[in-house]
Amino acid sequence: MKRWNFRMTRPGRMRSERGIALFLTLILVTTLSVLTVSMMFIAQSESFASGNYRLMTQARYGAEAGVQKAADYILNTDFSGSLGGLIPTVQSPVQFGGKDVVLSSDPAIASNFPDAPTVAAFQAATNGTMVAGRSTINYTAYAKLLSLDKITDGYTGVAKLVQTWQITSDAWIAGIRKATVEVSALLDSDKVPTIAYGAFGTDPGCGSLNFSGHVKTNSYDSHAIDPATHLQ
């Protein structure tokens, strides 16, 4: 049987390990390259995240501006002539022609309101743009009438409408990196007592209390008169 001699001289061992340094160098360079690319990717991701947050914040401010524009228009507009024919109503949302009452400047939402000039005025008031830095923010809004009622003002005797509107505004930033935000709010006018406070004096004389302006006063003896039937 032939026997193999595994002994190797020192020069032989050195010749067999040729190229190991190059192999280790390639591994080290590859590792450093992967680490460098990872750090670049993390830095780029942080930059993109900051930019996205900025665009989202700007778009939200634009949507809030649209809500405020719609609320300002509704609060400063007399709907007694256009909406008076819809009272009394028990529907929520309020309907006109079998559809919800809507004022809109959003092309995707159609207006449904009994007065055409009001529709045009709402569209002009709630459709616009804002500039924030290098971004141009576009916004639109629409308002849906949720409830409608009528009360008589205790001071003037004039009939007034009590309304609840749901306002929704969409804002967007166009370009390579886009952003879109929607904000919704309720605009509610509650029924409140005509007089929410009372006044009294401890002096038994007639000059204990003095009133001025367009006011009316009355008094009664709570021991002798039923205020529910005699107080005006």
Residue, then its C-alpha position, 0 to 999 in steps of 0.5 A: m500500500k502506498r503511503w501519502n506524506f502530508r508533511m509540507t515544508r515552510p516554503g510550500r505552506m507559504r506558496s499554498e496561502r498565496g491570495i489570502a490577503l487579497f481575499l480578506t481585503l475584498i471582504l473588508v471593502t465589500t463590508l465597508s461599501v455595504l455600511t456606506v450605502s446603508m448610511m446613505f439610505i438612512a440619511q436619504s430616508e430621514s430627508f424624505a420623512s422631513g419633506n413629507y411631514r412638511l408637505m403634510t403640514q402645509a396641506r393641512y393648513g390649506a384644508e383648515a383655511g378652506v374650512q374657515k373660508a366656508a364657515d365665514y361665508i355661512l356665518n355672514t350670509d342670510f339664508s332666510g330667503s333661500l332656506g325658509g321654504l324648507i322649514p319645517t323639516v325633520q330630516s337630517p341631513v336636510q333635503f331639497g329636491g330629494k337630495d341633501v342640501v349641499l354648497s360646494s366648490d369641490p368639482a367632485i361634489a355637486s351643489n344642491f341648493p335652492d338659490a343659484p347666486t348663493v351657489a356661485a358665491f360659495q364657490a368663489a369664496t371657498n376655492g383658492t390657493m395659498v403659497a407656503g415657501r416654494s409650495t402652492i397649496n390648492y383648497t376647495a370646500y363643501a358644506k352639508l346642511l345637517s339640521l334646520d329650524k326657525i326661532t323668533d328673536g326675543y329682542t327684535g321679534v325677527a325670525k332667525l334660522v338655527q342651522t347645523w352645517q358639516i364643512t369638509s375641505d380638501a387641500w393638495i400640493a401638486g408636483i413631483r412629491k404630492a400631498t393631500v389632506e382632508v379636514s372636516a368640522l361642524l358649524d353649529s348654532d344652538k338654541v339659547p334662552t333670550i335672557a340667560y341671567g337675572a338681576f336683583g337688588t337688596d335696596p327696597g327703594c325704587g332706584s335699586l336697579n337702573f337699566s338703559g337702552h332697548v330693555k323692558t323690565n317688570s316685577y312681581d311679588s312672589h308671595a302674591i303673584d304666580p310669575a308663570t302667568h303674570l310676568q311678561 
